[in-house]
Amino acid sequence: MTIRRPDLVRALVLAGAAGISSGTRSARYALTITGLVKPGKRIAPYRAAVARSAALKTLVFGRWGASDPPALPEEMAQAFLSGPARHTDTVSAATALIREDPRPDLERVACPAFVLWGARDHQLPVGDAFEYARRLRAPLRVIADCGHLLIGERPDACADAIEEFLAGERWFPRANRGAQI
């Protein structure tokens, strides 16, 4: 959207964005298997039970990249599992991640950008964050004690980082500063 319709996008925040290392051999295998098996869709009907159990949260979200799955709030665990229940074409999504390399397009992003990453993201290496930031000419904030599900694990730290980024942009109206994001 930032390239096709730059008039509609005032800023870009990438939080734990996939794409750069998705083309590696191990990522291709993992994405292909995940696309075919659809574990999120299979687990989603049991999201309430998963969200209440520290052991089940560890089993489910440990693989997805939460740094401390038992500490993931119940409402966040349920929210993360509600989306996969509606996913119908995970194979095409996995194929797109494997096939499409975002790097050539990143230099074409003209709006201000900000990269947000979890320090303990085991799904996507922090090296990807540095590459995104470099190619976008964007600041990078790495959130400590946080995995791939950084917005659910550390919502306040993420909101603070985004607000700080927006506050530094001259186009962000002063009246909106400090408002909830």
C-alpha positions in Angstrom: 0.0 0.0 0.0 2.8 2.4 0.8 4.2 1.9 -2.7 1.0 1.6 -4.7 -1.0 4.3 -2.9 1.5 6.5 -1.0 -1.2 9.2 -0.8 -3.1 7.0 1.6 -0.3 6.1 3.9 1.3 8.6 6.3 3.5 6.2 8.2 4.4 2.5 8.4 5.1 0.4 11.5 6.5 -3.1 10.9 6.2 -5.2 14.1 7.9 -8.6 13.8 7.4 -8.6 10.0 8.0 -11.8 8.1 9.5 -11.9 4.6 13.2 -11.5 4.7 14.3 -14.9 6.1 11.2 -16.7 4.8 13.1 -17.9 1.8 15.7 -19.9 3.7 15.5 -23.7 3.4 14.3 -24.3 7.0 11.7 -21.5 6.7 10.4 -22.9 3.5 9.9 -26.3 5.1 8.3 -24.9 8.2 6.0 -22.6 6.2 5.0 -25.4 3.8 4.2 -27.8 6.6 2.3 -25.1 8.6 0.4 -24.2 5.5 -0.7 -27.8 4.9 -1.4 -28.8 8.5 -3.0 -25.6 9.6 -2.2 -25.9 13.3 -3.8 -22.6 14.2 -7.1 -23.6 12.6 -7.1 -27.0 14.5 -6.3 -25.4 17.8 -8.7 -22.4 17.5 -11.8 -24.2 18.6 -10.1 -24.9 21.9 -8.8 -21.4 22.4 -10.6 -20.8 25.7 -9.1 -23.9 27.3 -5.6 -23.0 25.8 -5.9 -19.5 27.2 -6.7 -20.7 30.7 -3.8 -23.3 30.9 -0.2 -22.4 31.4 0.9 -25.8 30.0 -1.3 -25.4 26.9 -0.2 -21.8 26.3 3.4 -23.1 26.5 2.7 -25.9 24.0 0.9 -23.6 21.6 2.6 -20.2 21.9 6.1 -21.5 22.7 6.3 -22.5 19.0 4.8 -19.3 17.8 7.4 -17.3 19.5 6.1 -15.9 22.8 9.0 -15.4 25.2 7.0 -16.4 28.3 3.8 -18.2 27.1 2.3 -18.7 30.6 2.5 -15.0 31.2 0.5 -14.2 28.0 -2.8 -12.8 29.3 -5.8 -15.0 28.7 -7.6 -12.4 26.5 -4.5 -12.1 24.3 -4.1 -15.8 24.0 -7.8 -16.1 22.9 -7.4 -13.2 20.5 -4.3 -14.7 18.8 -6.2 -17.9 18.3 -9.4 -16.4 17.0 -7.9 -15.3 13.7 -6.6 -18.8 12.6 -10.1 -20.2 12.9 -11.1 -18.2 9.9 -8.0 -18.8 7.7 -9.0 -20.7 4.7 -6.0 -20.6 2.3 -2.9 -21.0 4.4 -1.0 -22.7 1.6 -1.2 -19.6 -0.6 -0.1 -17.4 2.2 2.9 -19.7 3.0 3.8 -19.8 -0.7 3.7 -16.0 -1.0 6.0 -15.7 2.0 8.4 -18.2 0.4 8.3 -16.8 -3.1 8.0 -13.0 -2.5 11.1 -11.2 -1.3 10.2 -7.7 0.1 13.7 -6.4 0.0 13.7 -4.9 -3.5 10.6 -2.9 -2.7 11.7 -1.5 0.7 13.7 1.4 -0.8 10.6 2.5 -2.7 8.7 3.2 0.6 8.6 7.0 0.9 6.7 7.5 4.1 8.3 7.5 7.5 8.7 4.0 8.8 9.4 2.4 12.2 10.5 -1.2 12.9 9.5 -2.9 16.1 10.8 -6.3 17.1 10.9 -8.7 20.1 14.4 -9.4 21.5 13.5 -13.0 22.0 11.7 -13.6 18.7 12.6 -17.2 17.8 10.5 -17.3 14.7 12.1 -14.3 12.9 15.7 -13.5 13.6 16.6 -10.0 14.9 18.9 -9.7 11.9 15.7 -9.4 9.8 14.8 -6.3 11.9 18.1 -4.7 11.2 17.8 -5.3 7.5 14.2 -3.9 7.4 15.4 -0.8 9.3 18.4 -0.3 7.1 16.5 -0.7 3.8 13.6 1.5 5.1 16.0 4.1 6.5 13.9 3.6 9.7 14.5 3.6 13.4 14.4 0.2 15.1 13.2 -0.5 18.6 13.8 -4.0 20.1 11.5 -4.8 23.0 13.3 -6.7 25.8 11.8 -9.9 27.2 9.5 -10.2 24.2 9.1 -12.8 21.5 7.4 -12.8 18.1 4.0 -11.9 19.6 5.3 -8.6 20.9 2.1 -6.6 20.6 0.3 -9.1 22.8 3.2 -9.8 25.2 4.2 -6.1 25.8 1.3 -3.9 24.5 2.3 -0.9 26.7 5.9 -1.0 25.6 4.8 -1.3 21.9 2.3 1.5 22.2 4.9 3.7 24.0 7.5 3.0 21.2 4.9 3.8 18.5 3.8 7.0 20.2 7.4 8.1 20.6 7.9 7.5 16.8 4.8 9.4 15.9 5.6 12.3 18.2 8.8 12.8 16.2 7.0 13.1 12.9 6.2 16.7 11.9 3.0 15.6 10.1 1.5 14.1 13.3 -0.9 16.7 14.7 0.0 18.0 18.1 -3.6 17.5 19.3 -3.3 13.8 18.8 -0.1 13.4 20.8 -0.6 11.3 23.9 -3.9 9.9 22.5 -4.5 6.2 22.7 -3.3 4.2 19.7 
